[in-house]
Amino acid sequence: MRLWFLLIVGVAGVTTLLSLGNWQVQRLAWKQDLLARIETEISAAPVSLTQATTPAFTRYAPVEITGQFGAGHIRMLASRKTTGAVHRIIRPFEAEGYGRILVDTGWAPAARAVNTVPQTPVTLIGNLDAPNEADSYTPAPDIDGNLWFARDVPAMADTLSTVPIMVVLRDAPEMDLGVTPWPVDTAGISNDHLQYAITWFSLAAIWGAMTAYFLLRHRRSPR
């Protein structure tokens, strides 16, 4: 009776763990396809801001906007692996035919002074984004010191008197903004399904080995 119990528990455990591993393999294929589609969308030919937001906001949509930068900017503390602490520089931009929006122009070393940008017409190419980086652990922005710790589009729009729409520059424009573009990509979208699959399959192998060990031990034990 005990032998059958060990066998049933062992088979049930291995079957369950293998099923979880297979499910993660399926999720991996789905996520890879999703990331490939997003990458294709990001690098597509740009459209107008109106097209990208009508009838609904299309995140990652490539857009081309013409207009001029307004006065003021926001500095947001960020980090790059090869550089360390940097500042994202976010500016208001008066887009022709749409209105005043936010433009994430890119990054600059934290110690560098922010460039004064001439308020002359310029054409920009970038991608719509709706980053939601703030959480319960994010410090509140230092409004007086003009230092933010996460991109909070509605709050930044309120501070710079724009609509809550953000365009992240894809390429540097002809105008010198004193920053390096930090374009939208899929690096921030998690894809841990392969690691999860390996974990479940490893647990299945361990469970199966332990079941075989106990079954053999039970058979060899004196009656």
Secondary structure, DSSP 4 states (H G I P E B T S, - for coil): -HHHHHHHHHHHHHHHHHHHHHHHHHHHHHHHHHHHHHHHHHTSPPB-HHHHHSSS--TT-EEEEEEEE-S--EEEEEEETTTEEEEEEEEEEEETTTEEEEEEEEEEETTSPPPPPP-S-EEEEEEEE--B---TTSPPPBTTTTBBSS-BHHHHHHHHT--S-EEEESS--SS--SSB-----STTS---HHHHHHHHHHHHHHHHHHHHHHHHHHHHS--
